[in-house]
Amino acid sequence: MFNSHSTANASQPAHLLSVLTGVAFSASICLTLYGIIEVVGNVDDDVFSIRFVIAAMTGIIVFSSHRLLNSLQEKNAFSLLPKLTWRWFVVFMVVLLSAYVDKTSEQLSRKVMLLWLVISPFSLMVMALLIRGVATAYYANPYNRRKAVIIWSNSACADLVSALRNAPLAAVDVIGFFDNRNASRPPAKLERLGDLSDAVSWLIDPDTGKIKVDVVFIGLNTKEPEELSEILEILYDSTATTYFVPESLIFGMPGIQLRELAGRPVLASAETPFIGLAALPKRIVDFFGALIGLLLLSPVLLALGIGVRLSSPGPILFKQIRYGIAGKPISVYKFRSMKMAPKDTPVIQATIGDSRVTKFGAFIRKTSLDELPQLFNVLTGDMSLVGPRPHAVAHNELYRKLVNGYMFRHKIKPGITGWAQVNGLRGETDTLEKMQARVDYDLYYLQHWSIWLDFVILWRTVKVVFGDKNAY
C-alpha cells in the first residue's frame, strides 16, 4: 500500500513498500515471459531459466523506486505507461547483455524476445492498475487511513488539505485544526478544534497517554506562537509523523528541496541537478548525440541550406542572442525561415499566417527542421539536446516580471527540445497563462531530471515533429 501507520522511523515502511512494489512488477515481467514461452514453445529451457533469474533480480532493483510508488497515486493512471516502459527497457537490455556475456544470445528465441519486449509494458500497466485497485479497496476502510490535524494553519496548509482531498490514495484524512486566530484559514468545512492551548490537552488521550492522531501538520510562518514549543515537546515523545508546512517569502520560491552541501543540510530553491560529476552524463550524451546527429544529417543540412538560399534573399543561417545558463547571452543558430527585416526591428513572435514567413520557411518551421543548426550550439556546449527552450531576450525581459519563477529556467542549459514542448506548449505563447504553463513544465524538468527523462523527451519530440499543429 502507499502509506503506513506512523512509526518511529517513517522511512522504513516507505522503503518496504517500494521493494514490495518492485517485487510485484518483477513478477509481472517473469509471468509475461513464462506465458509467451508456453504459447510459442520449442525453446531452450536452460538458457531461459537463467534469463528468468536475471530478469527477476533486475526488475526488483529497477522497479523498487519511491518515485514510482508516488506516481501510482497520480489521477491519470495511464501517465504511468512511459515510466514503466523505460524501466522495463532497462531490464530487457540487462537480460540481453547477460546473454551476450555468457555467449547464449544465439540460443534465445527471437520470436519470444520480441514478443516479450512488446507485451511487457502492457502487462506492467495491468499490474499497476491492479495495485491501484487493491490500494483503493484497502483505503476505503477508514481504519486503514491516517488521521491528521493541523496546528497553526496558513494558506499553504489550505492548499495541502485540498490536495489531500483530491488524492484518496494518499490515505490521510484531516479532521480539524487548532489556531489562535478566529478566521478559518484552512478550506471551508474543516472543523476548528480550538486554539493552541487546547491542542496540548487534546492531542494526548488521557486514558492511554498516547497521541490521538497519526499525522500532525504544523504551519510555519515568520512568527510562530509561544504555545508551539509545548506542542513540539509532546510530538517529540510520540509516534506521530510530523510535517512542517512553511509559508513565507523564502518558502514561496519554487522547488524547495532538502539538499546537502559540503555534508551539511541546506534548503535549495530550484537547484540545478548538474553539479560536479552529476553534469558529466548529460554532457556526454549531448556531445556524442550532437556529433552523430551532424554526421548523419549532413546531407539534410546541405539540402535545407540550399532551400533557404533559394526561398528569399539573405543569409542561410539566422543568429539571435538569447539567454543561456545563468542568464549569460549566447548566439543561437537556426535556418532562416522569414524574409529579411530592417535592422533594429523589434522582435515579434511568428503567428498563424505570418506574412514574413516564406513558403519554404513555413515547411521547415512546421517540421522543426529550422532548429537543426542548434546541434552546433550543443556541440560547443552552449546548449543541450534537452532543456528549456531559449526565448528571445526581449521576451525574457518582459516575462521575468510577469511569470513567477521565470528566471529559474536558466539554471540549466537551454535545449533544442524540452518537456514543455512535448506536452503541447510549442509555438506562439500569446497569453500569460501559456507562458506560465511553459515555465511550470520547465521547472518540473529541472526538479525531476534523469537521463531516462531526456530519452523520453527526445523520443516524444520525434512524434511531435510529425504531428504538431502549434508550429508556424
C-alpha positions in Angstrom: 0.0 0.0 0.0 1.0 3.6 -0.4 1.1 4.6 3.2 1.6 3.0 6.6 0.6 4.0 10.1 3.1 6.1 11.9 6.3 4.6 13.3 9.4 6.0 14.9 11.2 5.6 11.7 8.8 6.5 8.8 11.4 5.8 6.1 11.4 2.0 6.9 7.8 1.3 5.8 8.2 3.6 2.8 11.3 1.6 1.7 9.5 -1.7 2.3 6.5 -0.6 0.2 8.9 0.4 -2.6 10.5 -3.1 -2.5 7.1 -4.8 -2.5 6.1 -2.7 -5.5 9.3 -3.8 -7.2 8.6 -7.4 -6.5 5.1 -7.1 -7.9 6.3 -5.5 -11.2 9.2 -8.1 -11.4 6.6 -10.9 -11.0 4.6 -9.4 -13.9 7.7 -9.4 -16.1 8.5 -13.0 -15.4 4.9 -14.2 -15.7 4.7 -12.5 -19.1 7.9 -14.3 -20.3 6.6 -17.6 -18.9 3.2 -17.2 -20.8 5.0 -16.3 -24.1 7.2 -19.4 -23.8 4.2 -21.6 -23.1 2.4 -20.3 -26.2 5.5 -20.3 -28.6 7.1 -23.4 -27.2 10.3 -25.1 -28.6 12.8 -23.0 -26.6 16.0 -23.9 -24.7 14.7 -24.2 -21.1 18.2 -24.0 -19.5 19.0 -20.7 -21.3 15.7 -19.1 -20.4 15.8 -20.3 -16.8 18.8 -18.1 -16.3 17.0 -15.2 -18.0 14.2 -15.6 -15.5 16.5 -15.2 -12.6 18.3 -12.2 -14.1 15.0 -10.5 -15.1 13.6 -11.1 -11.6 16.6 -9.6 -9.8 17.0 -6.7 -12.2 13.2 -6.0 -12.1 13.2 -5.8 -8.3 16.1 -3.3 -8.4 14.8 -1.1 -11.2 11.1 -1.0 -10.1 11.8 -0.6 -6.3 11.5 3.2 -6.5 9.9 5.5 -4.1 9.3 7.9 -7.0 7.5 5.2 -9.0 5.5 4.4 -5.8 4.3 8.0 -5.6 3.5 8.0 -9.4 1.0 5.2 -8.7 -1.1 7.8 -6.8 -1.5 10.1 -9.8 -5.0 10.8 -11.0 -4.3 9.8 -14.6 -3.2 6.2 -14.3 -2.1 5.9 -17.9 0.6 8.6 -17.3 2.4 5.7 -15.8 2.9 3.8 -19.1 6.0 5.7 -20.3 7.6 5.5 -16.8 7.0 1.7 -16.7 8.2 1.3 -20.3 11.6 2.9 -19.7 12.2 0.9 -16.6 11.2 -2.2 -18.5 13.6 -1.3 -21.3 16.5 -1.2 -18.8 15.6 -4.7 -17.5 15.3 -6.0 -21.1 18.7 -4.6 -22.1 20.3 -6.2 -18.9 18.9 -9.6 -19.9 20.2 -9.2 -23.5 23.6 -8.1 -22.2 23.8 -11.2 -19.9 23.1 -13.5 -22.8 25.8 -11.8 -24.8 28.3 -12.2 -21.9 27.7 -15.9 -21.4 27.5 -16.4 -25.2 24.0 -17.8 -25.3 22.4 -14.9 -27.2 22.1 -17.1 -30.4 20.1 -19.7 -28.4 17.5 -17.2 -27.4 14.3 -17.4 -29.5 14.0 -14.1 -31.4 10.2 -14.5 -31.5 10.0 -14.9 -27.7 12.2 -12.0 -27.0 10.4 -9.7 -29.4 7.0 -10.6 -28.0 8.4 -10.1 -24.5 9.7 -6.7 -25.4 6.4 -5.5 -26.9 3.9 -7.1 -24.5 5.6 -6.4 -21.1 4.8 -2.7 -20.9 1.1 -3.5 -21.1 1.4 -6.3 -18.6 3.2 -3.9 -16.3 0.4 -1.4 -16.8 -2.1 -4.1 -15.9 -0.1 -4.8 -12.7 -0.1 -1.0 -11.9 -3.9 -0.9 -12.3 -4.2 -3.9 -10.1 -2.0 -2.4 -7.4 -4.1 0.8 -7.5 -7.3 -1.2 -7.3 -6.1 -3.1 -4.3 -4.9 0.1 -2.6 -8.3 1.8 -3.3 -10.2 -1.1 -1.8 -7.8 -1.2 1.2 -8.0 2.5 1.9 -11.8 2.6 1.5 -11.8 1.2 5.1 -11.5 4.2 7.4 -9.4 2.2 9.8 -6.6 1.9 7.2 -6.4 5.7 6.7 -4.3 8.0 8.8 -5.9 10.7 10.8 -4.4 14.2 10.9 -4.8 17.6 12.4 -3.3 21.0 11.5 -1.7 23.2 14.1 -1.2 27.0 13.4 -2.6 26.9 9.9 -1.6 29.0 6.9 -2.5 29.3 3.2 -0.1 26.5 2.4 -2.0 24.2 4.8 -5.1 25.1 2.9 -3.6 24.0 -0.4 -2.4 20.8 1.3 -5.8 19.9 2.6 -7.3 20.5 -0.9 -4.6 18.3 -2.4 -5.2 15.5 0.1 -8.9 15.6 -0.6 -8.2 15.1 -4.3 -5.7 12.3 -3.7 -7.6 9.5 -1.9 -4.7 7.1 -2.2 -2.6 9.4 0.0 -4.8 7.9 2.7 -4.7 10.9 5.0 -7.9 12.4 6.5 -7.5 15.9 8.1 -10.2 16.0 10.8 -9.6 19.6 12.0 -7.2 22.4 13.0 -6.0 24.4 16.0 -5.4 28.1 15.7 -5.4 31.1 18.0 -6.9 33.2 15.2 -10.7 33.2 14.7 -10.6 33.2 11.0 -11.0 29.8 9.4 -7.7 29.8 7.5 -7.8 26.2 6.0 -10.5 25.3 3.5 -14.2 25.6 4.5 -15.9 22.6 6.2 -12.8 21.8 8.2 -13.6 22.0 11.9 -11.8 24.4 14.2 -11.0 22.2 17.2 -9.8 25.1 19.4 -6.8 27.3 20.0 -3.2 26.1 20.5 -3.6 25.8 24.3 -6.5 23.4 23.6 -4.2 21.3 21.3 -1.9 20.4 24.2 -4.7 18.7 26.1 -6.5 17.4 23.0 -3.6 15.6 21.4 -3.0 13.2 24.3 -5.6 10.6 25.2 -6.0 10.9 29.0 -6.8 7.2 29.4 -3.9 5.7 27.4 -1.4 8.6 27.4 -1.0 8.1 23.6 -1.4 10.6 20.8 -4.8 10.6 19.2 -3.7 11.1 15.6 -1.2 9.6 13.2 -0.1 12.8 11.5 0.3 16.4 12.6 0.8 19.2 10.1 2.4 22.4 11.6 2.1 25.6 9.6 5.3 27.6 9.7 5.1 31.4 9.5 7.7 34.2 10.0 6.4 34.5 13.6 5.4 31.3 15.5 3.3 31.4 18.7 4.8 30.7 22.1 2.5 27.7 22.7 4.1 25.9 19.7 7.1 24.9 21.8 5.0 22.9 24.3 3.2 21.1 21.4 6.6 20.2 19.9 7.7 18.6 23.2 4.6 16.4 23.1 5.3 15.4 19.5 9.0 14.6 20.3 7.7 11.9 22.6 5.1 10.4 20.3 4.8 8.1 17.3 3.0 10.7 15.2 4.6 11.7 11.9 5.1 15.5 11.9 5.2 17.6 8.8 6.1 21.3 8.8 4.2 23.3 6.1 6.1 26.5 5.5 4.7 29.8 4.3 7.0 32.8 3.8 8.6 34.7 1.0 11.5 32.2 1.1 9.4 29.0 1.1 7.2 30.5 -1.6 10.0 30.1 -4.1 9.5 27.1 -6.4 11.1 23.7 -6.0 12.3 24.0 -2.4 14.3 20.8 -1.7 16.4 19.5 1.2 19.9 19.0 -0.1 23.4 18.5 1.3 26.2 21.0 0.6 29.7 20.0 1.8 28.0 17.5 4.1 25.6 20.0 5.7 21.8 20.1 5.3 20.5 23.1 3.3 17.2 24.1 1.7 17.6 24.8 -2.0 15.2 26.5 -4.3 15.0 25.0 -7.9 18.6 23.8 -7.6 20.3 22.7 -10.8 20.7 18.9 -10.9 24.0 19.2 -12.8 26.6 19.9 -10.1 30.1 18.5 -10.2 30.3 14.9 -11.6 26.5 14.9 -12.0 26.9 17.1 -15.1 29.1 14.5 -16.8 26.5 12.0 -18.1 24.3 14.7 -19.7 27.3 16.4 -21.3 28.5 13.0 -22.8 25.0 12.4 -24.2 24.9 15.9 -25.6 28.3 15.8 -27.2 28.1 12.5 -28.9 24.4 12.9 -29.7 25.1 16.2 -31.5 28.2 14.9 -33.2 26.4 11.8 -34.5 23.4 13.9 -35.5 25.5 16.3 -37.5 27.3 13.5 -39.3 24.1 11.6 -40.2 22.1 14.7 -41.1 24.8 16.5 -43.1 23.1 15.7 -46.5 19.8 17.1 -45.0 21.6 20.2 -43.7 23.0 20.8 -47.1 19.7 20.4 -48.8 18.0 22.7 -46.3 20.7 25.4 -46.7 20.1 25.3 -50.5 16.3 25.6 -49.9 16.7 28.6 -47.7 19.0 30.3 -50.1 16.6 29.9 -53.0 13.5 30.9 -50.9 14.4 34.5 -50.4 17.4 36.9 -50.4 19.5 36.8 -47.2 21.8 34.6 -45.2 21.1 30.9 -44.8 21.5 30.9 -41.0 19.7 33.2 -38.6 21.7 34.2 -35.5 19.9 35.6 -32.4 21.3 36.5 -29.0 19.4 34.6 -26.3 19.9 33.8 -22.6 21.9 30.6 -21.8 22.8 29.0 -18.5 22.9 31.5 -15.6 21.4 34.1 -17.9 24.5 34.6 -19.9 24.0 35.7 -23.5 24.6 33.1 -26.2 24.3 33.1 -30.0 21.6 30.6 -31.1 21.6 29.4 -34.7 18.6 28.5 -36.9 17.9 28.2 -40.6 16.3 31.4 -41.7 12.6 31.0 -42.3 11.5 34.6 -42.7 12.1 37.4 -45.1 14.9 39.8 -44.0 13.7 42.6 -41.8 15.3 46.1 -41.5 17.8 46.5 -38.7 16.6 47.4 -35.2 13.2 46.0 -35.9 11.5 44.8 -32.6 11.3 41.1 -32.1 7.8 39.8 -32.7 6.8 36.2 -32.3 5.6 34.5 -35.5 1.8 33.9 -35.6 -0.5 31.9 -37.7 -0.4 33.1 -41.3 2.5 35.5 -40.6 3.4 37.2 -43.9 7.1 37.4 -43.0 7.4 33.6 -43.2 8.5 32.2 -46.6 6.8 29.1 -48.1 10.0 27.1 -47.5 10.3 28.7 -44.1 6.8 27.5 -43.2 7.8 24.0 -44.1 10.9 23.9 -42.0 9.2 25.6 -39.1 6.3 23.1 -39.2 8.8 20.2 -39.1 11.2 21.9 -36.7 14.0 21.4 -39.3 14.9 25.1 -38.9 16.3 24.3 -35.5 18.8 21.6 -36.7 21.8 24.1 -36.8 21.4 24.3 -33.0 23.3 20.9 -32.9 26.4 23.1 -33.4 25.3 25.0 -30.2 25.1 21.7 -28.4 28.4 20.5 -29.7 30.1 23.7 -28.4 28.4 23.4 -25.0 26.2 26.5 -25.2 23.0 24.3 -25.4 21.8 20.8 -24.6 19.7 18.4 -26.6 17.0 18.6 -23.9 16.3 21.6 -21.8 14.1 24.7 -21.6 13.8 26.4 -25.0 15.7 29.7 -25.2 13.5 32.7 -25.6 14.4 36.0 -27.3 16.0 38.5 -24.9 13.0 40.9 -25.3 10.6 38.1 -24.2 12.8 37.3 -21.2 12.8 40.8 -20.0 9.1 41.0 -20.4 8.1 37.7 -18.8 10.6 37.7 -16.0 8.4 40.5 -14.4 5.1 38.7 -15.1 5.7 35.0 -14.5 6.7 33.5 -11.2 9.9 31.6 -11.2 10.6 32.5 -14.9 14.4 33.0 -14.4 14.8 29.7 -12.7 14.6 28.0 -16.1 18.1 29.5 -16.8 19.7 27.4 -14.1 20.4 24.8 -16.8 21.4 25.0 -20.4 18.7 25.7 -22.9 17.7 22.8 -25.1 16.7 22.1 -28.7 13.6 20.4 -27.3 12.1 20.3 -23.8 9.5 18.9 -21.5 7.1 21.8 -22.2 7.4 21.3 -26.0 6.5 17.6 -25.9 3.5 18.5 -23.7 1.9 20.7 -26.3 3.4 24.1 -25.3 5.3 24.7 -28.6 4.9 27.7 -30.9 3.4 31.1 -30.0 2.8 31.9 -26.3 0.1 34.5 -27.0 -1.2 34.6 -23.4 0.3 34.9 -20.0 -1.3 31.6 -18.9 0.5 29.8 -21.7 3.9 31.2 -20.7 3.2 30.4 -17.1 2.4 26.8 -18.1 5.6 26.5 -20.2 7.7 27.7 -17.2 5.9 25.3 -14.9 6.9 22.4 -17.2 10.5 23.7 -17.4 10.7 23.8 -13.6 9.3 20.3 -13.4 12.1 19.1 -15.7 14.6 21.0 -13.6 13.4 19.2 -10.4 12.9 15.7 -11.9 15.7 15.4 -14.4 17.1 12.0 -15.2 18.9 10.7 -18.2 15.9 8.5 -18.9 13.6 11.5 -18.9 15.9 13.1 -21.6 15.5 9.9 -23.7 11.7 10.0 -23.2 11.6 13.7 -24.3 13.8 13.0 -27.4 11.5 10.1 -28.4 8.3 12.2 -27.9 9.9 15.0 -29.9 10.1 12.8 -33.0 6.3 12.3 -32.7 5.6 15.9 -32.1 7.6 17.0 -35.2 5.4 14.9 -37.4 2.1 15.8 -35.8 2.4 19.3 -34.1 -0.1 21.9 -35.1 1.4 24.6 -32.9 4.4 25.4 -35.1 4.2 28.1 -37.8 
